[in-house]
Amino acid sequence: MPGRWALGVVLAVAAAVRVAALACDARLPLFSHYRLDSLFYDRLARALAAGDLGLGGQPFHLSPLYTCLLGVVYFGFGSGPWPIRIVQLLIGLGTVALIYQLARMLFGESWALACGLAAALYGPLIFYDGQLLSDGLATFLHALVLLGVVRVLAQPTRRTWLLLGLFWGLCAVTRASALVLPVWLAIFWAPFRPRWQSALLLAGGVAAVILPVALRNRLAAGELIPITDSGGLNFYIGNGPGANGTFRVPPELPGAVNADEQFKLFRAAAEKASGRPLLARQVDAFWTRRALASIAAAPTHWLRIEAEKVWLFWNAREIPNSEDYSFMRRLNPVLALPLVQAAWILPLALVGTLALLASRRPAERYLGLTNLVICLSIAAFFMLARYRLVAVPSLLLAAVACLERLRAAWAARAWRRLALGGAALVPACALALAPKLPKPLDDEYFKLGYAYHVQAQPEAAERAYRQALSFNPEHISAHKNLGVLYQGRGDRTRARVEWSTVARLAQATGQAAYGEDARRHLAALEAP
């Protein structure tokens, strides 16, 4: 009963802070103005809800399970911003409950309460639970797989092996990189015999989930693609010429700034280079080969980039992609509260991971190995804050393991062990807290202004554009949109100022399209 009360408190805290954060988010235009991957998911889900199960004859490019979940929610409850947010809030509460349960099984009741509250108040988890992205669902399923492994090691029955396989399959069709999780190691660590039966049950559970996705891709697109066809282009983005450790737009494909354009332009470039039409898996293989050729041409440079990715995984900075968590903390007063942040967790988690890898308990060794494998699987592509989110359950548990061992060393007066643990935390803190160049906020304020603009809130849009210009007075798109705003309002004088600035900046930077746009609008403003 005390455990149930503790879990109830944890879930109540988690629900309260998430509902409050969503209420604040709902006041912002970004709540229903989707961009990049969110816009792509929204478009696919609308097509599914309308009955287009083939999605235009395309294989799944992004998470099949999240795409289907979003389509089902849209079909049953409408495509407004609230129904899917409520579903994701419930999934987020499930993640918190799983983390609490794992901590209770591994470290006991008191540590479970601390770990559960840390998960309930972990800022990035709260933030991504409110985004139209697959990462909240993927985090829940990674925690479910971890729980499945711990249960198999404790009670290796046919049922637990089959469930673990199903969990692993669901995790993989949400994020394909989950296939590299070392779940199969449980076959050798668990006392269940015979091992071949464990392997068959595990593989059967995985296949039961992945085969329908592969069959759907075969029927819709005419190709046998097990999950998604985006591995090659993402591998190239993270390892091709000009790779920098995080997401980038390849210079040879400057228009590939969002998911929709990426798939079109990467396919077109591959077909042009090959001189013939290509199947989706051939496009995928083309960009994989290109990336491998780049690695082979400069292996030392690639190793340096890989080290950068590993560092970024253990660094506290939340590298943005679709939306910027650090920026949203300026706009959402709930996220601005002193919530649990990565900087609090990562140093402890790194030391705890090393300690877990040396543990004699199979469940603890698996936990440490999970952090290592997730880190390396992200480093194989590129690092983003939302990609690291799936590791939050195992990172929180590793942080608890570190604290639990330090406390045990203190209680036992094992000063040598305590000193070694404290000494290990010093470089871990240096790695996690090492500063990275701050990301300018002009683009974030510009995107906020644009969201206000398209939702017909011109005064708020003007304020956001001006904020963007306060960070970067030469932000040409902000000047352009202000020109459009003033011209539409009939303020010809201020519109001329903005369009003249656009013309000057376009000439200085060689952006011909902006220059032509400015000349056209200035001519219209001079007309009676």
C-alpha positions as CSV (number, residue, x, y, z in Angstrom):
1,M,0.0,0.0,0.0
2,P,2.8,2.6,0.7
3,G,4.1,1.9,-2.8
4,R,0.6,2.6,-4.3
5,W,0.3,5.9,-2.3
6,A,3.8,6.9,-3.5
7,L,3.0,6.1,-7.1
8,G,-0.3,8.1,-6.8
9,V,1.6,11.1,-5.5
10,V,4.1,10.9,-8.4
11,L,1.4,10.6,-11.0
12,A,-0.6,13.5,-9.4
13,V,2.5,15.7,-9.6
14,A,3.2,14.6,-13.2
15,A,-0.4,15.2,-14.3
16,A,-0.6,18.6,-12.6
17,V,2.5,20.0,-14.2
18,R,1.7,18.6,-17.6
19,V,-1.8,20.0,-17.7
20,A,-0.5,23.4,-16.6
21,A,2.2,23.3,-19.3
22,L,-0.4,22.4,-21.9
23,A,-2.7,25.2,-20.8
24,C,0.1,27.7,-21.2
25,D,1.1,26.2,-24.6
26,A,-2.5,26.5,-25.8
27,R,-2.2,30.3,-25.6
28,L,0.6,30.3,-28.2
29,P,0.2,30.0,-31.9
30,L,2.7,27.1,-32.1
31,F,0.2,24.9,-30.3
32,S,-1.7,24.4,-33.6
33,H,0.9,25.8,-36.1
34,Y,2.9,22.7,-37.0
35,R,6.4,22.7,-38.7
36,L,8.9,20.3,-40.1
37,D,8.3,16.7,-38.8
38,S,5.1,17.7,-37.0
39,L,3.6,19.1,-40.2
40,F,4.6,15.9,-42.0
41,Y,2.9,13.7,-39.4
42,D,-0.2,15.9,-39.4
43,R,-0.5,15.6,-43.1
44,L,-0.1,11.8,-43.1
45,A,-2.6,11.4,-40.2
46,R,-5.2,13.5,-42.0
47,A,-4.8,11.3,-45.0
48,L,-5.2,8.2,-42.9
49,A,-8.2,9.6,-41.1
50,A,-9.8,10.3,-44.5
51,G,-9.3,6.6,-45.6
52,D,-6.1,6.8,-47.6
53,L,-4.3,3.8,-46.0
54,G,-1.8,3.7,-48.9
55,L,-0.7,7.3,-48.2
56,G,-0.3,8.0,-51.9
57,G,1.6,4.8,-52.6
58,Q,4.5,5.7,-50.3
59,P,6.3,3.5,-47.8
60,F,6.5,4.9,-44.3
61,H,9.2,7.6,-44.1
62,L,8.8,8.4,-40.4
63,S,7.5,6.4,-37.4
64,P,4.8,4.0,-38.6
65,L,3.3,3.5,-35.1
66,Y,3.0,7.2,-34.3
67,T,1.7,7.9,-37.7
68,C,-1.1,5.3,-37.2
69,L,-1.8,6.5,-33.6
70,L,-2.2,10.1,-34.9
71,G,-4.4,8.9,-37.7
72,V,-6.6,6.9,-35.3
73,V,-7.0,9.9,-32.9
74,Y,-7.8,12.2,-35.8
75,F,-10.4,9.7,-37.1
76,G,-12.0,9.2,-33.7
77,F,-11.8,12.6,-32.1
78,G,-11.0,15.1,-34.8
79,S,-7.7,16.8,-36.0
80,G,-7.8,19.6,-33.4
81,P,-4.7,20.1,-31.3
82,W,-6.3,18.9,-28.0
83,P,-7.3,15.2,-28.6
84,I,-3.7,14.1,-29.5
85,R,-2.3,16.2,-26.7
86,I,-4.5,14.4,-24.1
87,V,-3.5,11.0,-25.5
88,Q,0.1,12.0,-25.3
89,L,-0.4,13.3,-21.7
90,L,-1.7,9.8,-20.8
91,I,1.3,8.2,-22.5
92,G,3.6,10.5,-20.6
93,L,2.0,9.5,-17.3
94,G,2.6,5.9,-18.4
95,T,6.3,6.7,-18.9
96,V,6.5,8.2,-15.4
97,A,4.8,5.1,-13.9
98,L,7.1,2.7,-15.7
99,I,10.2,4.6,-14.4
100,Y,8.8,4.5,-10.9
101,Q,8.2,0.8,-11.2
102,L,11.6,0.1,-12.6
103,A,13.3,2.0,-9.8
104,R,11.2,0.2,-7.2
105,M,12.2,-3.2,-8.6
106,L,15.9,-2.3,-8.9
107,F,16.6,-0.1,-6.0
108,G,13.6,-0.2,-3.5
109,E,10.7,2.0,-2.5
110,S,12.5,5.2,-1.3
111,W,14.6,5.4,-4.4
112,A,11.5,4.7,-6.5
113,L,9.8,7.8,-5.1
114,A,12.8,10.0,-5.8
115,C,13.2,8.7,-9.3
116,G,9.5,8.9,-10.0
117,L,9.3,12.5,-8.9
118,A,12.4,13.3,-11.0
119,A,10.7,11.8,-14.0
120,A,7.4,13.7,-13.2
121,L,9.3,17.0,-13.1
122,Y,11.8,16.4,-15.9
123,G,11.4,19.5,-18.1
124,P,12.2,18.0,-21.5
125,L,9.8,15.1,-20.9
126,I,7.0,17.6,-20.1
127,F,7.9,19.6,-23.2
128,Y,7.9,16.8,-25.7
129,D,4.7,15.3,-24.3
130,G,3.1,18.4,-25.8
131,Q,4.7,18.2,-29.2
132,L,3.3,16.5,-32.3
133,L,6.2,14.2,-32.5
134,S,6.9,10.5,-32.0
135,D,9.4,11.0,-29.2
136,G,7.1,10.8,-26.2
137,L,5.6,7.5,-27.5
138,A,9.1,6.2,-28.2
139,T,10.3,7.0,-24.7
140,F,7.3,5.2,-23.2
141,L,8.1,2.1,-25.3
142,H,11.8,2.2,-24.5
143,A,10.8,2.2,-20.8
144,L,8.4,-0.7,-21.5
145,V,11.2,-2.7,-23.1
146,L,13.4,-2.1,-20.1
147,L,10.7,-3.2,-17.8
148,G,10.2,-6.3,-20.0
149,V,13.8,-7.2,-19.7
150,V,13.8,-6.8,-15.9
151,R,10.7,-9.0,-15.6
152,V,12.2,-11.7,-17.9
153,L,15.3,-11.8,-15.8
154,A,13.2,-12.2,-12.6
155,Q,10.5,-14.4,-14.0
156,P,11.5,-16.0,-17.3
157,T,8.2,-17.6,-18.4
158,R,6.9,-18.1,-21.9
159,R,4.5,-15.2,-21.4
160,T,7.2,-12.7,-20.3
161,W,9.4,-13.7,-23.2
162,L,6.6,-13.2,-25.7
163,L,5.6,-9.9,-24.2
164,L,9.2,-8.7,-24.3
165,G,9.3,-9.5,-28.0
166,L,6.0,-7.5,-28.6
167,F,7.3,-4.6,-26.6
168,W,10.6,-4.6,-28.6
169,G,8.7,-4.8,-31.9
170,L,6.4,-1.8,-30.9
171,C,9.5,0.1,-29.9
172,A,11.2,-0.6,-33.3
173,V,8.2,0.5,-35.4
174,T,8.2,3.7,-33.5
175,R,11.9,4.3,-33.9
176,A,13.8,1.8,-36.1
177,S,17.1,2.3,-34.2
178,A,15.5,0.4,-31.3
179,L,16.3,-2.8,-33.1
180,V,19.9,-2.4,-31.9
181,L,18.8,-2.6,-28.3
182,P,20.6,-5.6,-26.8
183,V,17.3,-7.3,-25.7
184,W,18.6,-10.7,-26.9
185,L,21.3,-10.7,-24.2
186,A,18.5,-11.6,-21.7
187,I,18.4,-15.0,-23.4
188,F,21.9,-15.8,-21.9
189,W,21.3,-14.0,-18.6
190,A,17.9,-15.4,-17.7
191,P,17.6,-18.9,-16.1
192,F,14.8,-20.0,-18.4
193,R,15.6,-23.1,-20.4
194,P,15.7,-24.1,-23.2
195,R,17.3,-21.0,-24.8
196,W,16.1,-21.8,-28.3
197,Q,12.5,-21.5,-27.0
198,S,13.3,-18.1,-25.5
199,A,14.8,-16.9,-28.8
200,L,11.7,-18.2,-30.7
201,L,9.3,-16.4,-28.4
202,L,11.3,-13.2,-28.5
203,A,11.7,-13.2,-32.3
204,G,8.0,-14.2,-32.7
205,G,6.9,-11.2,-30.6
206,V,9.1,-8.8,-32.7
207,A,7.9,-10.3,-36.0
208,A,4.2,-10.1,-35.0
209,V,4.6,-6.3,-34.9
210,I,7.1,-5.6,-37.7
211,L,5.6,-8.0,-40.4
212,P,2.3,-6.0,-40.7
213,V,4.3,-2.8,-41.3
214,A,6.5,-4.5,-43.9
215,L,3.4,-6.0,-45.6
216,R,1.7,-2.6,-45.7
217,N,4.8,-1.1,-47.3
218,R,4.9,-3.9,-49.8
219,L,1.2,-3.5,-50.7
220,A,1.2,0.3,-50.8
221,A,4.6,1.0,-52.3
222,G,5.5,-2.3,-54.1
223,E,8.7,-2.7,-52.1
224,L,9.7,-4.9,-49.2
225,I,10.7,-2.2,-46.6
226,P,10.6,-3.6,-43.1
227,I,9.9,-0.3,-41.2
228,T,11.0,3.0,-42.9
229,D,13.1,4.1,-45.8
230,S,14.8,7.1,-44.2
231,G,17.9,5.4,-42.7
232,G,20.2,6.2,-45.7
233,L,19.4,9.9,-45.9
234,N,19.7,10.3,-42.1
235,F,23.0,8.4,-42.2
236,Y,24.3,10.8,-44.9
237,I,23.1,13.9,-43.0
238,G,25.1,12.7,-40.0
239,N,28.2,11.3,-41.7
240,G,28.4,12.9,-45.2
241,P,30.7,15.8,-46.2
242,G,30.1,18.7,-43.9
243,A,28.7,16.7,-41.1
244,N,28.9,18.5,-37.8
245,G,27.4,16.1,-35.2
246,T,23.8,17.3,-35.3
247,F,21.2,18.0,-38.0
248,R,22.3,20.0,-41.0
249,V,21.0,20.8,-44.5
250,P,23.5,19.3,-47.0
251,P,24.9,22.2,-49.1
252,E,24.2,20.3,-52.3
253,L,20.5,20.1,-51.3
254,P,19.8,23.6,-49.9
255,G,16.0,23.1,-50.1
256,A,15.9,20.0,-47.9
257,V,14.8,21.9,-44.8
258,N,11.8,19.8,-43.9
259,A,10.8,16.2,-44.0
260,D,8.6,16.5,-47.1
261,E,11.3,18.3,-49.2
262,Q,14.1,16.0,-47.9
263,F,12.4,12.9,-49.3
264,K,11.7,14.5,-52.6
265,L,15.1,16.2,-53.1
266,F,17.2,13.2,-51.8
267,R,15.3,10.9,-54.3
268,A,15.7,13.4,-57.2
269,A,19.4,13.8,-56.5
270,A,20.0,10.0,-56.3
271,E,18.1,9.4,-59.5
272,K,19.9,12.2,-61.3
273,A,23.3,10.8,-60.2
274,S,22.2,7.2,-61.2
275,G,20.7,8.2,-64.5
276,R,17.5,6.2,-63.9
277,P,14.4,6.0,-61.7
278,L,15.1,4.3,-58.3
279,L,13.1,2.3,-55.9
280,A,12.9,3.7,-52.3
281,R,15.3,1.1,-51.0
282,Q,17.7,1.9,-53.8
283,V,17.6,5.6,-52.9
284,D,18.3,4.6,-49.3
285,A,21.3,2.4,-50.4
286,F,22.6,5.2,-52.6
287,W,22.9,7.7,-49.7
288,T,24.3,5.0,-47.4
289,R,27.1,4.4,-50.0
290,R,27.7,8.1,-50.4
291,A,28.2,8.5,-46.6
292,L,30.4,5.4,-46.4
293,A,32.6,6.8,-49.2
294,S,32.9,10.1,-47.3
295,I,33.9,8.3,-44.1
296,A,36.5,6.2,-46.0
297,A,37.9,9.4,-47.6
298,A,38.5,11.2,-44.3
299,P,38.4,8.6,-41.4
300,T,40.2,10.9,-38.9
301,H,37.7,13.7,-39.5
302,W,34.8,11.2,-39.1
303,L,36.2,9.9,-35.8
304,R,36.4,13.4,-34.5
305,I,32.7,14.0,-35.5
306,E,31.7,10.7,-33.8
307,A,33.5,11.9,-30.6
308,E,31.5,15.1,-30.9
309,K,28.2,13.2,-31.1
310,V,29.1,11.2,-28.1
311,W,30.0,14.3,-26.2
312,L,26.7,16.0,-27.3
313,F,24.8,13.0,-26.0
314,W,26.3,13.5,-22.5
315,N,26.2,17.3,-22.7
316,A,23.4,19.1,-20.9
317,R,22.5,21.3,-23.9
318,E,19.1,20.5,-25.5
319,I,19.9,20.7,-29.2
320,P,16.7,21.8,-31.0
321,N,15.2,20.6,-34.2
322,S,11.4,21.1,-34.8
323,E,11.0,23.2,-31.6
324,D,13.5,24.6,-29.2
325,Y,13.0,23.6,-25.6
326,S,15.3,26.4,-24.3
327,F,13.3,29.0,-26.3
328,M,10.0,27.7,-25.1
329,R,11.1,28.1,-21.5
330,R,11.0,31.9,-22.3
331,L,7.3,31.6,-23.4
332,N,5.8,29.0,-21.1
333,P,5.9,30.0,-17.4
334,V,5.5,26.3,-16.3
335,L,8.6,25.2,-18.3
336,A,10.4,28.3,-16.8
337,L,10.0,26.8,-13.3
338,P,13.0,25.2,-11.7
339,L,12.2,21.8,-13.1
340,V,14.6,18.9,-13.3
341,Q,17.0,19.4,-16.2
342,A,19.5,17.3,-18.1
343,A,22.4,19.2,-16.3
344,W,21.1,17.7,-13.0
345,I,21.0,14.1,-14.3
346,L,23.7,13.5,-16.8
347,P,26.9,13.6,-14.6
348,L,25.3,11.2,-12.2
349,A,23.9,9.1,-15.1
350,L,27.4,8.8,-16.7
351,V,29.1,7.6,-13.5
352,G,26.1,5.4,-12.7
353,T,26.3,3.8,-16.2
354,L,29.9,2.9,-15.7
355,A,29.1,1.4,-12.3
356,L,26.1,-0.6,-13.7
357,L,28.3,-2.1,-16.5
358,A,30.5,-3.5,-13.8
359,S,27.6,-4.8,-11.7
360,R,27.1,-8.6,-11.1
361,R,23.4,-8.3,-11.4
362,P,22.2,-8.9,-15.0
363,A,19.4,-6.4,-14.8
364,E,21.8,-3.6,-13.7
365,R,24.3,-4.6,-16.4
366,Y,21.5,-4.5,-19.0
367,L,20.5,-1.0,-17.8
368,G,24.1,0.3,-18.2
369,L,24.4,-1.4,-21.6
370,T,21.2,0.3,-22.7
371,N,22.6,3.8,-22.1
372,L,25.8,2.8,-24.0
373,V,23.9,1.4,-27.0
374,I,21.4,4.3,-27.3
375,C,24.4,6.7,-27.2
376,L,26.2,4.9,-29.9
377,S,23.0,4.4,-32.0
378,I,22.5,8.1,-32.0
379,A,26.1,8.8,-32.8
380,A,25.8,6.6,-35.9
381,F,23.4,9.3,-37.3
382,F,23.3,12.7,-35.6
383,M,22.4,14.1,-32.2
384,L,19.3,16.0,-31.3
385,A,17.7,16.6,-27.9
386,R,14.5,14.7,-28.9
387,Y,16.5,11.7,-30.0
388,R,18.1,11.5,-26.6
389,L,14.7,11.6,-24.9
390,V,14.3,7.8,-25.3
391,A,17.3,7.3,-23.0
392,V,15.7,9.4,-20.2
393,P,14.2,6.4,-18.3
394,S,17.6,4.5,-18.3
395,L,19.5,7.7,-17.6
396,L,17.4,8.5,-14.6
397,L,17.8,5.0,-13.3
398,A,21.6,5.2,-13.8
399,A,21.6,8.5,-11.9
400,V,19.8,6.8,-9.0
401,A,22.3,3.9,-9.2
402,C,25.1,6.4,-8.7
403,L,23.5,8.0,-5.7
404,E,22.6,4.7,-4.2
405,R,26.2,3.5,-4.4
406,L,27.5,6.7,-3.0
407,R,25.1,6.5,-0.1
408,A,26.0,2.8,0.5
409,A,29.7,3.8,0.5
410,W,29.0,6.6,3.0
411,A,27.0,4.3,5.3
412,A,29.7,1.6,5.2
413,R,32.4,4.2,5.8
414,A,34.0,3.0,2.6
415,W,36.0,6.2,2.1
416,R,38.1,4.9,-0.8
417,R,35.0,3.9,-2.8
418,L,33.3,7.3,-1.9
419,A,36.4,9.2,-3.0
420,L,36.6,7.3,-6.3
421,G,32.9,8.0,-7.0
422,G,33.4,11.7,-6.2
423,A,36.5,11.8,-8.4
424,A,34.6,10.3,-11.3
425,L,31.9,12.9,-11.0
426,V,34.4,15.7,-11.7
427,P,35.1,14.8,-15.4
428,A,31.4,13.8,-15.8
429,C,30.4,17.3,-14.7
430,A,32.9,18.8,-17.0
431,L,31.6,16.8,-19.9
432,A,27.9,17.5,-19.1
433,L,28.3,21.2,-18.3
434,A,30.9,22.2,-20.8
435,P,29.4,25.3,-22.6
436,K,28.5,25.1,-26.2
437,L,28.0,28.2,-28.4
438,P,24.5,29.6,-27.6
439,K,22.0,29.3,-30.4
440,P,20.8,32.7,-31.6
441,L,17.1,33.3,-30.9
442,D,16.3,35.4,-33.9
443,D,15.1,32.4,-35.9
444,E,12.9,31.2,-33.0
445,Y,11.3,34.6,-32.6
446,F,10.8,34.8,-36.4
447,K,9.0,31.4,-36.4
448,L,6.9,32.6,-33.5
449,G,6.0,35.8,-35.5
450,Y,5.2,33.8,-38.6
451,A,2.9,31.5,-36.6
452,Y,1.0,34.6,-35.2
453,H,1.0,36.1,-38.8
454,V,-0.7,33.1,-40.4
455,Q,-3.2,33.0,-37.6
456,A,-4.2,36.6,-38.2
457,Q,-2.7,38.1,-35.1
458,P,-0.8,41.0,-36.7
459,E,0.1,42.9,-33.5
460,A,1.6,39.8,-31.8
461,A,3.4,38.9,-35.1
462,E,4.9,42.4,-35.3
463,R,6.2,42.2,-31.7
464,A,7.8,38.8,-32.4
465,Y,9.4,40.0,-35.6
466,R,10.8,43.0,-33.8
467,Q,12.2,40.6,-31.1
468,A,13.9,38.7,-33.9
469,L,15.5,41.9,-35.2
470,S,16.7,42.8,-31.7
471,F,18.9,39.7,-31.8
472,N,19.8,40.1,-35.5
473,P,19.1,43.4,-37.2
474,E,19.9,41.9,-40.6
475,H,17.3,39.0,-40.4
476,I,16.0,39.4,-44.0
477,S,12.9,37.3,-43.6
478,A,11.8,39.3,-40.5
479,H,12.1,42.5,-42.5
480,K,10.3,40.9,-45.4
481,N,7.4,39.8,-43.3
482,L,7.2,43.2,-41.6
483,G,7.0,44.7,-45.0
484,V,4.1,42.4,-45.9
485,L,2.4,43.2,-42.6
486,Y,2.6,47.0,-42.9
487,Q,1.7,46.9,-46.6
488,G,-1.4,44.8,-45.8
489,R,-2.3,47.3,-43.0
490,G,-2.0,50.2,-45.4
491,D,1.1,51.7,-43.6
492,R,3.0,52.6,-46.8
493,T,5.8,54.5,-45.1
494,R,6.8,51.8,-42.8
495,A,6.4,49.2,-45.5
496,R,8.8,51.1,-47.8
497,V,11.4,51.2,-45.0
498,E,11.2,47.4,-44.6
499,W,11.2,46.6,-48.3
500,S,14.1,48.9,-48.8
501,T,16.0,47.1,-46.1
502,V,15.2,43.8,-47.8
503,A,16.5,45.1,-51.1
504,R,19.7,46.3,-49.5
505,L,20.3,43.0,-47.6
506,A,19.5,40.9,-50.7
507,Q,22.0,42.8,-52.7
508,A,24.7,42.4,-50.0
509,T,24.1,38.7,-49.6
510,G,23.3,37.8,-53.2
511,Q,19.8,36.5,-52.4
512,A,18.2,37.3,-55.8
513,A,14.7,36.1,-55.0
514,Y,14.4,38.4,-52.0
515,G,15.7,41.3,-54.2
516,E,13.2,40.7,-56.9
517,D,10.4,40.5,-54.3
518,A,11.5,43.8,-52.7
519,R,11.6,45.6,-56.1
520,R,8.1,44.4,-57.0
521,H,6.6,45.5,-53.7
522,L,8.5,48.9,-53.7
523,A,7.1,49.5,-57.2
524,A,3.6,48.7,-56.0
525,L,4.0,51.1,-53.0
526,E,5.1,53.9,-55.4
527,A,2.0,53.4,-57.5
528,P,-0.9,55.8,-56.8
